[in-house]
């Protein structure tokens, strides 16, 4: 009797969908939610979709499917700005916040935050000189509670390193989530636990090098983790808009006071010669919001420097110049074009383009740019719908700061 061919073995582990398929599904779901939110009575349906989206994102972060997550954001970026902002926000929040339930039933939340810093110095920061003052670092690490930035029962750990942008960029969604787990383990167990992912995130500074006598301005980030009880009332934001605004304003005021107090400590952490450097703080926020804030400010400073160089090259005083700004389609991104004019009109003295993400809120970007241009002391700024071939502003209206 002939032997029968054995039946093919079936796997108990079905293959995961490929990244492209998963990414497309996520982008489609985000688009559907964004469209429903715009429809009359569609909010309730959108809530259900949000739950589905959150569950899908949570699963992908847990399974370290970063490629699918980044691809989904890219698909949404070229599909619909609202959908992209929605999807990116869900992914970033899930990556930067971890909720934990202990055996005794207590629930905790730990989040990753950044404090963006702009550091001015001569010759640039030296990695070997940073965080050598352990007393200053200890004082900085314990400064959040007395300043009213964290609850009295919360636990905060600050990483003994100032990250540059390349290091922050290298931290993927699932990497940050794993860093949260490592930080939580140490904070909950009340003793230092192995933290290989956190240690690996400190890759060393790269980028521009400065001559010893060259003025420099560098972007750095302090990274910390905050563990708190899930129901801690200290972090409860009031539901009413007016009360919510007051809550955030009070928090921002406490933060400003904190920066004034800890600025000397931060300088001591960053340099063996703390009096030789100047530190300017941006607002502390969750990991990705703070990163975006730092990157945006860096780009804006670059644009303002370019405008200032144009004025110097033309031997013009700022108050002799009027700027017109208009959004232009540049294919894969949008640019905000700044044309600079003499007060008596004519063709522009010069133009500067600022690239803007396709998913950005154009109104917010326009306001930020116009406010920044006015800070240079220009005679005025107008918002235009576009420019003619010879550079004249079309449909221009004077910008009124909000």
BELNOR-V140594 format. One record per pair of residues at least 4 apart in sequence whose C-alpha atoms are under 6 Angstrom apart, sorted by the first residue. I is the first residue (numbers start at 1). J is the second residue. D is the distance in whole Angstrom. If there is no record, write none. Layout:
i->I j->J d->D
i->I j->J d->D
//
This chain:
i->19 j->23 d->6
i->19 j->68 d->5
i->23 j->68 d->5
i->23 j->71 d->6
i->23 j->72 d->4
i->27 j->72 d->5
i->27 j->76 d->5
i->30 j->83 d->5
i->30 j->87 d->6
i->31 j->83 d->5
i->33 j->46 d->5
i->33 j->49 d->6
i->34 j->83 d->5
i->36 j->42 d->5
i->36 j->46 d->6
i->37 j->42 d->5
i->37 j->43 d->5
i->37 j->46 d->6
i->50 j->54 d->6
i->54 j->58 d->6
i->60 j->64 d->6
i->60 j->65 d->5
i->61 j->174 d->5
i->64 j->174 d->5
i->76 j->80 d->6
i->76 j->84 d->5
i->77 j->81 d->6
i->77 j->84 d->5
i->77 j->359 d->5
i->81 j->359 d->4
i->84 j->88 d->6
i->85 j->89 d->6
i->88 j->92 d->6
i->89 j->93 d->6
i->93 j->97 d->6
i->95 j->173 d->5
i->95 j->177 d->5
i->96 j->111 d->6
i->96 j->112 d->5
i->97 j->110 d->6
i->97 j->111 d->4
i->98 j->109 d->6
i->98 j->110 d->5
i->99 j->108 d->6
i->99 j->109 d->4
i->100 j->107 d->6
i->100 j->108 d->5
i->101 j->106 d->6
i->101 j->107 d->4
i->102 j->106 d->5
i->107 j->230 d->6
i->108 j->228 d->6
i->108 j->229 d->4
i->108 j->230 d->5
i->109 j->227 d->6
i->109 j->228 d->6
i->109 j->230 d->5
i->110 j->226 d->5
i->110 j->227 d->4
i->111 j->225 d->6
i->111 j->226 d->5
i->112 j->224 d->6
i->112 j->225 d->5
i->112 j->286 d->6
i->112 j->287 d->6
i->113 j->223 d->6
i->113 j->224 d->5
i->113 j->285 d->6
i->113 j->286 d->4
i->113 j->287 d->5
i->114 j->222 d->5
i->114 j->223 d->5
i->114 j->284 d->6
i->114 j->285 d->6
i->114 j->287 d->5
i->114 j->290 d->6
i->115 j->221 d->5
i->115 j->222 d->5
i->115 j->284 d->5
i->116 j->220 d->6
i->116 j->221 d->4
i->116 j->282 d->5
i->116 j->294 d->6
i->117 j->219 d->6
i->117 j->220 d->5
i->117 j->221 d->6
i->117 j->280 d->6
i->117 j->281 d->5
i->118 j->218 d->6
i->118 j->219 d->5
i->118 j->279 d->6
i->118 j->280 d->5
i->119 j->217 d->5
i->119 j->218 d->5
i->119 j->278 d->6
i->119 j->279 d->5
i->120 j->216 d->6
i->120 j->217 d->4
i->120 j->277 d->6
i->120 j->278 d->5
i->121 j->215 d->6
i->121 j->216 d->5
i->121 j->277 d->5
i->122 j->213 d->6
i->122 j->214 d->5
i->122 j->215 d->5
i->122 j->216 d->6
i->123 j->210 d->5
i->123 j->211 d->5
i->123 j->212 d->4
i->123 j->213 d->5
i->123 j->214 d->5
i->124 j->210 d->6
i->124 j->216 d->5
i->129 j->271 d->5
i->129 j->272 d->6
i->130 j->269 d->6
i->130 j->270 d->4
i->130 j->271 d->5
i->131 j->269 d->4
i->131 j->270 d->6
i->133 j->269 d->6
i->136 j->265 d->5
i->141 j->158 d->6
i->144 j->149 d->5
i->144 j->150 d->6
i->145 j->149 d->6
i->145 j->150 d->5
i->147 j->258 d->6
i->151 j->234 d->6
i->154 j->227 d->6
i->154 j->228 d->5
i->155 j->226 d->6
i->155 j->227 d->5
i->156 j->225 d->6
i->156 j->226 d->5
i->157 j->224 d->6
i->157 j->225 d->5
i->158 j->224 d->4
i->159 j->223 d->6
i->159 j->224 d->6
i->162 j->220 d->6
i->162 j->221 d->5
i->162 j->222 d->5
i->163 j->167 d->6
i->163 j->220 d->5
i->163 j->221 d->5
i->164 j->205 d->6
i->164 j->220 d->5
i->165 j->169 d->6
i->171 j->175 d->6
i->179 j->197 d->6
i->179 j->198 d->6
i->180 j->184 d->6
i->182 j->195 d->5
i->184 j->188 d->6
i->185 j->189 d->6
i->186 j->190 d->6
i->186 j->191 d->5
i->186 j->192 d->5
i->186 j->193 d->5
i->196 j->200 d->6
i->210 j->214 d->6
i->237 j->244 d->6
i->238 j->243 d->6
i->238 j->244 d->5
i->240 j->244 d->6
i->259 j->263 d->6
i->267 j->274 d->5
i->268 j->274 d->5
i->285 j->290 d->5
i->286 j->290 d->6
i->292 j->296 d->6
i->311 j->315 d->6
i->311 j->316 d->5
i->318 j->377 d->6
i->318 j->378 d->5
i->319 j->377 d->6
i->319 j->378 d->5
i->319 j->379 d->5
i->321 j->341 d->6
i->321 j->342 d->5
i->321 j->343 d->6
i->321 j->378 d->6
i->321 j->379 d->6
i->322 j->340 d->6
i->322 j->341 d->5
i->322 j->379 d->5
i->322 j->380 d->5
i->322 j->381 d->6
i->323 j->339 d->6
i->323 j->340 d->5
i->323 j->381 d->5
i->324 j->338 d->6
i->324 j->339 d->5
i->324 j->381 d->6
i->324 j->382 d->5
i->324 j->383 d->6
i->325 j->337 d->6
i->325 j->338 d->5
i->325 j->383 d->5
i->325 j->384 d->6
i->326 j->336 d->6
i->326 j->337 d->5
i->326 j->384 d->5
i->326 j->385 d->6
i->326 j->386 d->5
i->327 j->335 d->6
i->327 j->336 d->4
i->328 j->334 d->6
i->328 j->335 d->5
i->329 j->334 d->5
i->330 j->334 d->5
i->333 j->357 d->6
i->333 j->358 d->5
i->334 j->355 d->6
i->334 j->356 d->5
i->335 j->353 d->6
i->335 j->354 d->5
i->335 j->355 d->4
i->335 j->356 d->5
i->336 j->353 d->6
i->336 j->354 d->5
i->337 j->352 d->6
i->337 j->353 d->4
i->338 j->351 d->5
i->338 j->352 d->5
i->339 j->348 d->6
i->339 j->350 d->6
i->339 j->351 d->5
i->340 j->348 d->5
i->340 j->349 d->5
i->340 j->350 d->5
i->341 j->348 d->5
i->341 j->349 d->6
i->347 j->391 d->6
i->362 j->366 d->6
i->374 j->378 d->6
i->381 j->399 d->6
i->382 j->396 d->6
i->382 j->397 d->5
i->382 j->398 d->4
i->382 j->399 d->5
i->383 j->396 d->5
i->383 j->397 d->5
i->383 j->399 d->6
i->384 j->393 d->6
i->384 j->394 d->6
i->384 j->395 d->5
i->384 j->396 d->4
i->385 j->394 d->6
i->385 j->395 d->5
i->386 j->394 d->5
i->387 j->391 d->5
i->387 j->392 d->5
i->387 j->393 d->5
i->387 j->394 d->5
i->388 j->392 d->5
//
